[in-house]
Amino acid sequence: MALSLPPELWLLVFLHLDSLSLAACACLSSSFLPLAHARLFAHVSLLPRRRPPATALASVFPDACTKLLHLLSTSPSLAHHIKRLSIIDGTLFPSLARRDQLNGAPWFLKTSPHVLHTLFQKLNLHSLDLVFPDGPKVSWNLIPQDIRCSLLASSPHLHSLSLHNLSFDTPSTLISTLSHSSITHLTLHNIKLYPDLLTDYCPEKNQTWSRHAKSFPHDPPQSLSLTHTLQTLCISSDPLHQDPDTLHLLSSLFAHSSTRTVIRSEFA
């Protein structure tokens, strides 16, 4: 079926279609495939699979990253349509007290590093969301280093990054993580940032001890490579997860940059 209207008009039509209608159009005509796929795969969310019943054996189904990698391996043309990727780890409904089939199990950190590295090498993202469940913060260092590099460095056009419920051992860790990327918009939600340890020496007693740095009044970490590109920093938290120390450290870290900082408190 040939397109009877200019592609620009069809694009306007497709912008107002829901997912089911887009899928139907993709099946209707091969001429519609590029427009439909561009809309259907522009934002992909990888969710935890439903928790199996308590009586079931250990689940052997592939995780979301493995399934997406398989899809892109069989249909490579889909990869360039994916502009935003949201990785949602842990429970789908953390407010539910009972852990039933509606709640998923944590999966991202259990995914094969080879799968993750191969997947991100295939993508050229503009936006990435990495969301971990409420509760104890997941340390950024738990993610293998090569995977962290793949997350940020494999997509040269990645300009928006959103991190939820993560902790960074030091401000320097956060800076070094982002310094080699092209991030212009950074969102940190329920983030724990631990201060750097400063070493003090007392010559009279010949003793050395460590203390936490509360700010960077004289020599902040090497952040120039980041602050030259970062335009907006959004710091948000749930009311029950507000962390004044982390807020103070982040504010001090970006105090001498031109980055526009937005701080807000919100409900999950």
KAHU-V33099 format. One line per field, one symbol per residue. ss: DSSP state (A for helix, B for strand, O for the rest). phi: phi as a letter, one per 30 degrees, with the letter a starting at -180 (. if undefined). psi: psi as a letter, one per 20 degrees, with the letter a starting at -180 (. if undefined). A space follows every 10 residues. Layout:
ss = ???
phi = ???
psi = ???
//
This chain:
ss = OOOOOOAAAA AAAAOOOOAA AAAAAAAAOA AAAAAAAAAA OOBBBBOOOB OOOOOOOOOO OOOAAAAAAA AAAAOAAAAA AOOBBBBBOO OOOOOOOOOO OOOBOOOAAA OOAAAAAAAA AAOOOOBBBB BOOOOOOBBA AAOOAAAAAA AAAOOOOOOB BBBBOBBBOO AAAAAAAAOO OOOOBBBBBO OBBOOOBBBB BBOOOOBBBB BBOOOOOOOO OOOAAAAOOO OBBBBBBOAA AOOAAAAAAA AAAOOOOOOB BBBBBOOO
phi = .dddceeddd dddddccddd ddddddddad ddeedddddd cdbccccddd ddeddddedc dddddddddd ddddbedddd ddcbbcccci ddbdddddcc ddcdcebddc deeddddddd ddcbdcbbcb ccddkeddde dddeeddddd eccdcdcdbb bbcbhcbcdb eddddddcdc ccdcbbccch cccddddccc bcddchbbbc bddcabdcbd edcdddddcd cbcccbaded cdbedddddd dddcdcccdd cccbcbdd
psi = oqpiqqhhhh ghghijqrgg hghghhhgph higggghhgh jhoppoqqqq prqhiqrppj qqrhgghggg ghhhmhihgi hohppoooqb qhmiipgqna ihprqphgii qphggggggh hiqmqhpppo oqrqbpqpph ihpqghgggh ghiinijoip pppplqqphq hhggghhihj rkphoppopl ppoqqqpppq pohhilqprq qppiamhgnr rnjhhgihhp hpoooqqqhi jpnhgggggg ghhjhjrjpo pppqprq.
//
